[in-house]
Amino acid sequence: MPGYRLFTLDHAGHFADVEEMFCVNDAEAMLRAGAAAKSHDVELWRRGRMLARIVSQKPSAAVSDEEPETVAAAA
C-alpha cells in the first residue's frame, strides 16, 4: 500500500502535525484527508509530491455562504 503523509497546518499555514497514512490509492487518501480537514487546513503528500491542500470546513469569524475550497497541486 502506498504511504501518504497528512500535514495539519496551523492558523499561519505552518506545519503543526503530521500523520502517516497507508491507503490503496490517491482517491482513498483524498477522502481521508477531506475528513481530517474538519477543524484545520491540511496538505496531503505522497513521497515528495503534494497531492492537495484542503482548506478547513470550520466556520470562520467572517460570515460566508461559500463552500469550503479545495486547492489541488499541479501534477
Legacy VTK file of the C-alpha trace (Angstrom):
# vtk DataFile Version 3.0
C-alpha trace
ASCII
DATASET POLYDATA
POINTS 75 float
0.000 0.000 0.000
1.325 3.440 -0.867
2.391 5.642 2.021
0.989 9.141 2.401
1.608 11.953 4.841
-1.142 14.246 6.042
0.189 17.532 7.387
-2.039 19.615 9.652
-1.452 23.348 9.256
-1.708 25.963 11.988
-3.502 29.311 11.593
-0.358 30.802 9.984
-0.106 27.990 7.424
2.874 26.246 9.055
3.084 22.504 9.605
1.709 21.742 13.074
1.420 17.945 12.943
1.922 15.018 10.595
0.111 11.695 10.264
1.350 8.720 8.269
-1.438 7.063 6.265
-1.444 3.874 4.243
-4.097 3.934 1.531
-4.842 1.789 -1.502
-4.664 4.764 -3.893
-4.790 8.558 -4.193
-8.603 8.580 -4.164
-8.767 6.876 -0.770
-6.083 9.225 0.574
-8.057 12.255 -0.657
-11.225 11.025 1.071
-9.379 10.550 4.350
-7.685 13.940 4.024
-11.022 15.635 3.387
-12.462 14.048 6.520
-9.446 15.280 8.517
-9.935 18.871 7.343
-12.852 19.482 9.703
-11.024 21.896 12.009
-7.672 22.661 10.338
-6.298 23.099 6.839
-4.310 20.065 5.696
-1.844 19.114 2.970
-1.728 15.610 1.551
1.659 14.388 0.344
2.928 11.187 -1.270
6.697 10.952 -1.228
7.966 14.369 -2.355
4.787 15.357 -4.200
1.949 17.400 -2.731
-1.349 15.947 -3.929
-3.652 18.572 -2.442
-4.127 21.328 0.076
-7.581 21.160 1.610
-8.997 24.227 3.317
-10.792 23.533 6.578
-14.544 23.270 6.711
-14.635 25.039 10.100
-16.849 28.107 10.341
-14.817 31.300 10.106
-15.231 34.510 12.081
-16.329 36.256 8.889
-19.749 35.232 7.635
-19.520 33.412 4.314
-22.000 31.333 2.346
-19.318 29.894 0.107
-18.396 26.233 0.078
-15.024 25.184 1.535
-12.260 25.429 -1.021
-10.025 22.588 -2.102
-6.860 23.531 -3.927
-5.133 20.703 -5.782
-1.461 20.828 -6.535
-0.239 20.795 -10.103
0.855 17.305 -11.069
LINES 1 76
75 0 1 2 3 4 5 6 7 8 9 10 11 12 13 14 15 16 17 18 19 20 21 22 23 24 25 26 27 28 29 30 31 32 33 34 35 36 37 38 39 40 41 42 43 44 45 46 47 48 49 50 51 52 53 54 55 56 57 58 59 60 61 62 63 64 65 66 67 68 69 70 71 72 73 74
